[in-house]
Amino acid sequence: MAADQGLSRRVGPGISQRLRLAFLLVPPLAWLVVAYLGSLGVLLLSAFWSTDTFTGAVVRSYTGDNIVRVLTDAVFRTATLRTVGIALSVTAICIVLAVPLGLYMAKVSSPRVRLALVVAVTTPLWASYLVKAYAWRMLLSPEGPLHWMAGYTPGYGLIATVLTLAYLWLPYMVIPVFAAFERVPGPLIDASSDLGASDLTTLRTIVAPLVFPGIAAGSIFTFSLSMGDYIAVTIVGGKTQMLGNIIYGQLVTANNQPLAAALSLIPLAAIVLYLLAMRRTGALENV
């Protein structure tokens, strides 16, 4: 009898904990399945629909014409390559800026300076996206402050789009890189120096492998956010076309939802491939 009571006491709390955990997990999992995966499923299905040429209404009859057009149209192919190039350029710029800044914040600066830098990096995240984008439009305008101070401005176009997106997404790179540098043990760096390694060798052989997961995590944010952006290019891009604003035009202006859905599969596939590439490096397993 005593053994049975002891077993029930051990099993009872275990079942109760599992039930409580299930109640906690069911709402977010249901939201993920219904709202996120469900919307992706509808997107995939609607890419195979068509539109009535006379009324413009969506016809739920399955056809592969939209997929064929997306894969063969030169305009869409050029926009895809341009969008991927912009996303990679933005990611590279953010890495170049975030690595020295994250290193200084984590290993060199005093606690007071570190706090000030963290506030400076995160404060733009609280500002409106449109305010920041239009501020860059004013800055890069042919008669704007940049022209007054430097006598030159790239104006609106591809360069302006890359600069604006790099500014918008830089905090998403700095924060994980700073956290990665902060996790590097100080005694490990001291030991490398005591063994005769130069600062450059220590950074290359000791620090870089430990910080790479943070860079990989930040690059996922900058790449995916740049791939899906359509507002910044509309504000500062001039005649530059990215997939995001082409999709928006097909959905709103041309009223062609199936073609917009088919085009949306391109950035989705690019982001999935990028995630797989990051996973093959092994970086995501340590994030």
Number of C-alpha atoms within 10 A of each C-alpha: 6 7 8 9 10 11 11 12 11 11 11 11 11 12 11 11 11 11 12 11 11 11 11 11 11 11 11 11 12 12 12 13 13 13 11 12 13 13 13 16 11 11 18 16 15 23 23 20 21 22 17 10 9 6 7 13 13 16 14 13 10 12 13 12 16 20 17 11 14 20 14 11 10 11 11 19 15 13 17 22 13 17 22 20 16 23 23 19 19 26 26 16 17 25 23 10 14 23 20 14 17 25 20 17 23 20 14 12 13 12 11 9 13 17 13 12 17 17 11 12 16 15 11 16 15 7 10 9 14 12 10 16 22 15 14 23 21 15 18 23 18 17 14 17 15 18 16 12 9 8 11 14 18 13 22 21 18 20 15 25 27 24 17 25 26 24 17 21 22 26 23 21 26 27 19 22 29 24 16 23 23 16 12 17 11 11 9 13 16 12 12 17 14 10 8 10 15 12 11 10 14 18 16 11 12 15 19 17 12 18 24 20 22 24 25 22 22 24 28 18 18 27 23 21 18 29 24 19 17 20 15 24 24 19 18 27 22 14 11 18 21 27 26 24 18 19 22 18 15 17 16 12 10 13 16 20 23 26 24 25 24 25 24 21 17 18 19 15 11 16 20 13 12 16 17 13 12 18 13 11 12 14 19 16 10 10 14
